[in-house]
């Protein structure tokens, strides 16, 4: 009897594949929609669950966490819904065209959802009625103008430039994020471990994954527009 493939076991969740819950104690967000005025950065710290450093911000009586903007420091005062400056939080409709932003909301009040990794940023594009365009490399998003964003670029831009040097360094990075590492190529596994296992001359078995397949079971052709030999 075969066993559950490794990639499906990881999606299923078990004691073997689990994330350290204490790494995810900080939830990224914004203050209430009606929040205005000054806020203070209480601390700037590292989170194991995030690639960028986080800031702890106090706005009135409310405290929230957000990715740090490049150049901010502890004790710095920032503005909410007032003034275009690095680290300030504004609605998209109030941000001038061409300004770099990050930690953008998907809908007003949902908290930051887009552009939260270290070194990420988007640019404000055209404004059409109540909607604002955000340019992210080759992608363009049209979002509600009342969605909020932070001015600037996410801190930690040079994170990927430093060489890891040792495999042990990568091991601990993957372990902190609950990733399976080292990764074994599917065709190099045993036949019972993966649909592509053993290979027998490396003739990979064609497979079309179901659209509602669980995490990890989507192996092979995922929603292919066509299959077969291209003539």
C-alpha positions as CSV (number, residue, x, y, z in Angstrom):
1,X,0.0,0.0,0.0
2,X,1.3,3.4,-0.9
3,X,1.6,6.3,1.4
4,X,0.6,9.9,1.1
5,X,3.0,11.9,-1.1
6,X,5.4,14.2,0.8
7,X,4.1,17.3,-0.8
8,X,0.5,16.4,0.0
9,X,1.4,15.4,3.6
10,X,2.8,18.9,4.0
11,X,-0.4,20.5,2.9
12,X,-2.5,18.2,5.0
13,X,-0.7,19.3,8.2
14,X,0.9,17.0,10.7
15,X,3.6,16.8,13.5
16,X,6.2,16.3,10.8
17,X,5.3,19.4,8.8
18,X,4.4,22.2,11.2
19,X,5.3,25.9,11.7
20,X,6.4,27.3,15.0
21,X,3.3,29.2,16.1
22,X,5.3,31.6,18.3
23,X,6.8,33.0,15.1
24,X,3.4,34.3,14.0
25,X,2.4,36.3,17.0
26,X,2.4,39.6,15.2
27,X,-0.5,40.4,12.9
28,X,0.0,43.1,10.3
29,X,-2.7,45.8,10.3
30,X,-3.7,49.4,10.4
31,X,-5.6,51.4,12.9
32,X,-9.4,52.1,12.6
33,X,-10.6,53.8,9.4
34,X,-11.4,57.0,11.3
35,X,-8.0,57.3,12.8
36,X,-6.2,60.6,12.1
37,X,-3.3,62.7,13.4
38,X,0.1,61.7,14.8
39,X,1.4,58.3,15.7
40,X,4.7,57.2,17.4
41,X,6.9,54.3,16.4
42,X,7.5,52.5,19.8
43,X,9.9,49.9,18.6
44,X,11.6,48.5,15.5
45,X,12.2,44.7,15.7
46,X,12.7,41.5,13.8
47,X,10.0,38.8,13.4
48,X,10.8,35.2,12.4
49,X,7.6,35.0,10.4
50,X,8.4,38.1,8.2
51,X,11.2,38.9,5.8
52,X,11.1,42.6,6.7
53,X,11.6,44.2,10.1
54,X,8.3,45.3,11.8
55,X,7.4,48.4,13.7
56,X,5.2,48.7,16.7
57,X,3.1,51.9,16.3
58,X,0.9,53.7,18.8
59,X,-1.9,55.9,17.4
60,X,-3.9,57.4,20.2
61,X,-4.9,54.5,22.4
62,X,-4.5,51.9,19.6
63,X,-1.4,49.9,19.0
64,X,-0.7,48.0,15.8
65,X,2.1,46.3,13.8
66,X,3.3,47.0,10.3
67,X,6.3,46.4,8.0
68,X,9.0,49.1,8.6
69,X,9.6,51.7,6.0
70,X,13.2,52.2,4.9
71,X,14.8,54.9,7.0
72,X,12.4,54.9,10.0
73,X,13.6,54.8,13.6
74,X,12.3,54.2,17.1
75,X,10.6,57.3,18.6
76,X,9.9,58.8,15.2
77,X,6.5,60.5,14.8
78,X,4.5,59.7,11.7
79,X,1.2,61.1,10.4
80,X,-2.0,59.2,9.6
81,X,-4.1,60.7,6.7
82,X,-2.0,63.8,6.7
83,X,1.1,64.7,4.7
84,X,3.2,62.8,2.2
85,X,6.4,61.7,3.9
86,X,8.3,58.5,4.4
87,X,6.5,56.1,6.8
88,X,3.2,58.1,6.8
89,X,-0.1,56.2,6.3
90,X,-2.6,57.7,3.8
91,X,-5.5,56.8,1.6
92,X,-4.7,56.0,-2.0
93,X,-6.8,58.8,-3.3
94,X,-4.7,61.3,-1.2
95,X,-1.3,60.1,-2.5
96,X,0.2,62.0,-5.5
97,X,0.8,60.1,-8.7
98,X,4.3,58.6,-9.0
99,X,4.7,58.1,-5.2
100,X,6.1,54.8,-4.0
101,X,3.9,52.9,-1.5
102,X,3.7,49.5,0.3
103,X,1.5,47.5,2.7
104,X,-1.6,48.3,0.6
105,X,-5.1,47.3,1.7
106,X,-7.3,45.2,-0.6
107,X,-10.4,46.9,0.6
108,X,-10.9,49.8,3.1
109,X,-10.2,48.6,6.6
110,X,-8.9,45.1,5.7
111,X,-5.3,45.9,6.8
112,X,-2.2,45.7,4.6
113,X,-2.4,42.8,2.1
114,X,-0.1,43.8,-0.8
115,X,3.7,44.6,-1.0
116,X,4.9,43.6,2.5
117,X,8.1,41.7,1.8
118,X,11.5,43.4,2.3
119,X,12.5,45.8,-0.5
120,X,9.0,45.8,-2.1
121,X,7.1,48.8,-3.3
122,X,4.5,49.9,-5.9
123,X,3.8,53.2,-7.5
124,X,0.6,55.2,-7.6
125,X,-0.7,55.5,-11.2
126,X,-3.8,57.1,-12.7
127,X,-6.9,57.9,-10.8
128,X,-10.3,57.1,-12.3
129,X,-13.3,58.2,-10.3
130,X,-13.2,56.6,-6.9
131,X,-10.5,54.1,-8.0
132,X,-6.7,54.4,-8.0
133,X,-4.2,52.4,-10.1
134,X,-1.2,50.9,-8.3
135,X,1.6,49.8,-10.6
136,X,3.6,46.8,-9.4
137,X,6.3,46.0,-11.9
138,X,4.4,44.8,-14.9
139,X,1.1,44.4,-13.0
140,X,-1.5,47.0,-12.5
141,X,-4.1,47.0,-9.8
142,X,-7.3,49.1,-9.6
143,X,-8.2,49.6,-6.0
144,X,-10.7,51.6,-4.0
145,X,-9.4,55.1,-3.3
146,X,-10.2,54.7,0.4
147,X,-7.7,51.8,0.8
148,X,-4.7,52.8,2.9
149,X,-1.0,52.4,2.1
150,X,2.3,53.4,3.7
151,X,4.6,55.9,1.9
152,X,8.1,54.6,1.0
153,X,9.8,51.2,0.4
154,X,9.8,48.2,2.8
155,X,13.0,48.0,4.8
156,X,15.5,45.2,4.4
157,X,16.0,45.6,0.7
158,X,19.5,44.0,0.7
159,X,18.4,40.9,2.5
160,X,18.9,38.5,-0.4
161,X,22.3,40.1,-1.4
162,X,24.2,38.6,1.5
163,X,25.4,35.1,0.7
164,X,24.3,32.3,3.0
165,X,27.8,30.6,2.7
166,X,26.7,27.5,4.6
167,X,23.9,25.0,4.1
168,X,23.3,25.3,7.9
169,X,22.2,28.9,7.5
170,X,19.6,28.0,5.0
171,X,18.5,25.2,7.2
172,X,17.6,27.5,10.1
173,X,15.9,30.0,7.8
174,X,13.6,27.3,6.3
175,X,13.0,25.8,9.8
176,X,11.8,29.2,11.2
177,X,9.2,29.4,8.4
178,X,8.1,25.8,8.4
179,X,9.5,25.0,4.9
180,X,10.5,21.6,3.8
181,X,14.3,21.6,3.1
182,X,16.3,20.3,1.4
183,X,13.9,19.7,-1.4
184,X,14.2,16.5,-3.4
185,X,13.3,16.4,-7.0
186,X,10.0,14.5,-7.6
187,X,11.5,12.2,-10.2
188,X,14.3,11.1,-7.8
189,X,11.8,9.8,-5.2
190,X,10.4,6.3,-4.9
191,X,7.3,5.4,-6.8
192,X,5.3,5.2,-3.6
193,X,6.3,8.7,-2.5
194,X,5.3,10.7,-5.6
195,X,3.3,10.3,-8.8
196,X,6.5,11.1,-10.7
197,X,8.5,8.7,-8.6
198,X,11.2,6.3,-9.9
199,X,10.9,7.8,-13.4
200,X,12.2,4.6,-15.2
201,X,14.2,6.4,-17.9
202,X,12.8,9.7,-16.6
203,X,9.6,9.4,-18.7
204,X,7.4,11.6,-16.4
205,X,3.8,10.4,-16.2
206,X,1.4,13.0,-17.4
207,X,-1.3,13.9,-15.0
208,X,-4.0,16.6,-14.9
209,X,-4.6,17.7,-11.3
210,X,-8.2,18.3,-10.2
211,X,-9.2,22.0,-9.8
212,X,-10.4,21.3,-6.3
213,X,-7.5,19.2,-5.3
214,X,-6.2,19.8,-1.7
215,X,-2.9,21.6,-1.1
216,X,0.0,19.4,-2.3
217,X,-2.1,17.2,-4.5
218,X,-1.9,19.6,-7.5
219,X,0.9,17.8,-9.2
220,X,1.5,17.8,-13.0
221,X,-0.7,19.8,-15.3
222,X,-2.6,22.4,-13.3
223,X,-5.5,23.8,-15.3
224,X,-3.9,23.2,-18.7
225,X,-5.3,25.0,-21.7
226,X,-4.3,22.0,-23.8
227,X,-2.4,18.7,-23.5
228,X,-0.6,16.4,-25.8
229,X,2.2,16.8,-28.3
230,X,2.4,20.2,-30.0
231,X,2.6,19.7,-33.8
